[in-house]
Amino acid sequence: MTRWTLNRYFFRLYLVNFFSTVVAVSALVLLIDLVELGRRSVLADQSLGVLLLFSALRVPAFMEQAFPFIILFSSIFTLISLNRRLELVVARAAGVSAWQILMPFIAGSLFLGLLATFAYNPLSAYTKAQAANIESAAEGREVASSALQTPWLRQNADGVRSIMGATQVAENGRVLSNVSAFVMADDGSVETRIDAPRAELGNQEWILLRPRVTRIGYTPRDLVEYRLPTSLRPEYIEQRLADPETISIWELGSKIDVAASLGFNSMAFSMQYHTLIAQPALFVAMTLLAATVATRFSRTGQPGRIFVGGVLAGFVLYVVTFLAKALGSNDVVPPIVAAWFPVLAAGLFGVTILLHQEDG
């Protein structure tokens, strides 16, 4: 019963520190994003309420990227606090091993990882998609500046050949943001260019809203809408243009199957799927890394060095994870290997160091 009480105390303290850190970091991210939005010309003429809503919708996606580091520093902070209050010393003196002390932290990290993967990720994907919709609907959006950096779709319908690109896709491929389209002449040259902040897929046609139409030899015209024939399916469009991070883990499996059926490279979606599946184990690995620098008794002046060690460990793991994700998304290595290698490496490193510290 005493051991169970101790485990509950450690578990509760760890969760409180984690959620406190999440709230503090979320508020900081929101403030920084609001300041940055105020400097951008795209949403500069919007009201404070719109800016606040837009920024709040973007925060969950930022926080999802920061979760592993929040786990790391929450674990370090909790263990240091217990050490400074001599609670770990008393527990060790009572015969509780370091592994038994870490069990509530590992259980908490696993719980948070499952929560982040299967509950928070769908929320993050939804809010990110909604933020993209708000951004695309903003008046006066500058669309030509990034046109050359977008993926392109070729389409041929009703005798009209065109090439179309967009930076964002929403509503399962039925809505595009930041659109540039080129209508081709019979000889293959560009006849008309259309730039629009938003395009909606209708009945075998794109409806480009508030476009600027430019034809060679004519002055550019701003129209209410422009209709461009297409024969493309929404599934095709989404697979070509969608950001995998805007798709919930519950939908990624079907998106991978659709990509395979359409003959597309589905590695980016597969990489995102395996990264999310490995996330609970990554949280546990972060906790083990924190334990390697924070389970021993801290003397005066040591916490600073402990935090530096934690920052270095987290930075190295972040770089390795980023490189592995890039390799997996581009089909250099299998996505499942790219997703699990950093996790297993960090976990084994943490276990090895802890074994050396505890058992020699």
N, C-alpha and C positions, 0 to 999 in steps of 0.2 A: 504493500500500500504506500509506503514511504517512497519507494522508487517511482511508482506511478505518479505520485504528487510532484516529485522533482521533475519528471518528464513533462508533465502538464505545465509546470511553471516555466521551464525553458522554452517549450513550444509556444506558449502564450506570449512570452517576452519577445521571442524572435518575430512572431507575426505582427506584434504591435510596432516593433522597430521597422519592419518592412513596410507596413502600410503608412507609417509616419513619414518614411523616406519617400514613398511614392507621392504622397500629397505635397510634400515640400518641393520635390523635383518637378511635379506637374505644374505647380504654381509658377516656378521659375521658367519653365519652358513656355507657358502661356504668356508670361510677361515679355520674354525675349521675342516670341513670335509676333506679338502685338506691335512691338517696337519696329520689327522688321517690316511688317505689313504696312505700317505708317509711312515707310520710306519707299514703298513700291508704287509705281504709277498705275498698276492694274486695278487696285482696289482703293486708291487714294481718295476717290470721291464718294466712297460709301460711308454710311453712318457708323457710329461707334458700336451700335448693336450688331450690325452685320459683320463688322470686323471681329467683334468678340465671339460671335457664333462661329464664324469661319475658322478662327484660331482654335477655339475649343474643339471643333471637329477634327482638327489636325493633331491635337495633342495625343490622343490615344495611339496613333501610329508611331509618333516619336517615342512614347513611353515603352511601347512594345520592343523597340530596338534597345532601350536602356535597361530592360528588366534583368538581364544577366549581371550587369554591373551593380544594380541595386541589390540583388541577392548577395553578391560578393561583399559589398560594403556593409550591408545590414548584418551579415554573419560576423564580419570582423568587429563591428561596433558592439554587437551583443556579447561576443566572447570577451572583448576587452573590458566591457562594463562588469561582467561577472568576475573577471580576474581582479579588477581594481577593488571590488567589494569583497574579495577573498572567497566568494561563493564557490568558485571552481576548486580552490585550494581545499576548502572544507569537504567538498564532494569527493575529491581525490583521496583525502585523508580517511574518509569513511569507506573507502574501498571501491568507489565507482571509477571504472576505467575511462580513458579518453573516448573509446568507441561507444561506451554507454552514454557518455555525456553528449556525444554528437548525434545519437539516434533521434532525439526530438528535432534537431536542426535538419537532419536529412529527411525526416518525415515531413517537416514543414516545407522544405524546398520541393519535395516531390508533389505535395499537395498544391503548392503555388504554381508549379510547372504545369500540372494537369489543368488547373483553373485558367492559366494564361493561354494554354493551347486550345482548349475546347470551349471556353466561355468568353474569354477576353478577345481572342483573335477574331471571331465573327463580329464583335462590336467594333473593333479597330478597323476591320475591312469595310464595314458599313459606313462608319463616320468618315473614313478617307474618301470613299466614293461620293458621299454627300458633299464633302468639301470641294471635290473636283467639279461637282455640278454647280455649286455656288460660284466658283471661280470662272467657269465657262459662261455662266449667265451674266457676269458683270459687264456693264456697259463700257464701251471704249477699249475692249481688250486688244492688245497689240498681238497680232497673229503672225505677222510675216517674219519676225525676228528669229523664231526657232523652227521655221518650216523646213529648213534643210537638215534638221537633226531628227526628223520624225520617220517612223516606218512608213512604207508606201503600199497602197493597194492598187492593183490594175483592174479595171472593169470595162466591160463592153456591153452596151444595151441600147436597143433602138437605134443602132447605127452610130452611137456616140461613144467614142473611145476616150477614156480619161484615166488619170493617175491621181490618187487621193491619199493624203497623209494626215495624221492627227497625233497629238501627244497624249490624249487621255480618252478612255472609252468607259461608258457607263450603261446601265440598264441592259446588261447582257449583249452588248454590241449594237444596240439600237440608237445610242446617242454618242456623238463624238465631240470633243472639245479641241479648240486651237487647230482648226482645219485649214489645209491648203490643198487646192485641187487644180489640175492642169487638164484642159480639154485639148485633145490632139486633132490636127487636121488630117486629111486623107494621106498626105505625103509623110506623116509622122512628126511634123513640126508642131510646136506649141501654138495653139490658136487663141486660147483664153486662159487666164489665171483667175481663180476665185479664192479669196481669203475670208474666212468667217470664224467667229468665236464659237459657233455651235452648229452641228448638223444632226438632223433627226432622220431616221430611216422610215420612210413611208411605204406605200405600195409600189415596190420596184423602182423607187427613186429616193434620192437624198434631198432633203429640204434644208438648204443652208440658210441660216438666219442672219440677218444684218450683214450680208457679204459685201466685200469690195471686189468688183469685177473689172479686170484689166485686160483689154484687147490691144494687140499690137497696132499702133497707129492711131489709137483713140485715147481720150482722157478717161482715167479710172472713174467708175461710177459706184456709188453706194446705194444698194437696193434694200428693200424690205426682206426679200427672200429670193433664192435661186434654186431651181429644181434641176437636179442632175440625174439622169437615168442610171440605174444599176441593176445588176443581177446577182449581187452578193448576198449571202445568207448572214444573219446576225452571228451565228456560231463561228463562221469563217473570220468575220471582222474581229470578234473578241479574241480569238486565238492569235491573230496577228498583232493586235495593238494593246491588249489588256496588260496592266501591271499585275503580276502574280500576287503582290501584297494587298491588292484591293479585293481579292477573292478569299472567301472564308474557307477554313480547312474542311468544312463539311461539303463544299462544292468542288474542291480541288481535284478529287478523284475522278469525278465525271468530266471535268475540263481536260484532264490528261487523256481520258478515253476519246473525247471529241477530237483533240489534237491529233491523236494517232489515226483516227478514222479519216481525217482530212489530209493526212500525209504531212503534217507539220512536225517540226522539232518541238517536243513537249518538255525538254529538259528543264527550262526555267520553272515551269509549273511543278514538275516532279521534284526539283531541288527545294522549292518552297514547301512542298508537302512533307518531305523527309526532314527538313529543318524544323518544322513545327512538331513533328512526331518525336524528334530527338530533344526537344526543348526541356521537358521534365528532367531528363538525364543530365542536360547541360546545367540546370539549376543545382542539381546535386553535386556535380563536379565543381561548380563555383563554391559551394559550401565547403567541400573538402579542401580546395585551395585556400580558402579563408582560414580553415582550421590549422593548416601548416604554419601559419604566421601568428596565430592569435590564441592558441590553446595553452601555451606555456605562461607561467606567472610573469606579469609585466612589471618591471622595475621602473623607477623614475627615468623619463627620457626615452623609453622604449616604444610607446605608442606611435610616435612620429615615424620611426623606422618601420614599424609594422604596417602603417598605412602606405608608406612608400613601396614596401614589398608587395602589398596587395594591389596597388596601382600598376606596378610593373607586370605582375602575373596576369591581371585582367587585360592589360594592353597587349601582351604577347598573345593571349588566347583570342582576343578580338581580331588581331591581324591574321592569325592562322585561320580563324573561322571565315573571315572575309575572303581570303584567298581561296579557301576550299569551296566556298559558295560560288565564286566566280568560275572556278574550274568545273564544278558540277553543272552550272547553268549553261556553260558552253560545250558540254559533252566531252570535256577532256578526260574526266574521270567519271565513273558512275555516280549519280546523285546520292544514292544511299551511302556510298563510301565517303563522299565529300561531306555529308551531313554528320556522320557518326565518328569520323576520324578525330576531329578536334575534341569531341566530347569524351571519347574513350581515352585519348592521350592525356587530357587534363585530369580525368578521374584516376587513371593509373598513376600519374605523377603525384597527385595528392595522397593517394593510399600509400605509395612507396615512401614518401617523406614522413607520413604519420607513423608507419611501421618502424622506420628508422628512429624516430624520436621516442617512440614508446617502448619498443622492444630491442633497440640497438642493432 
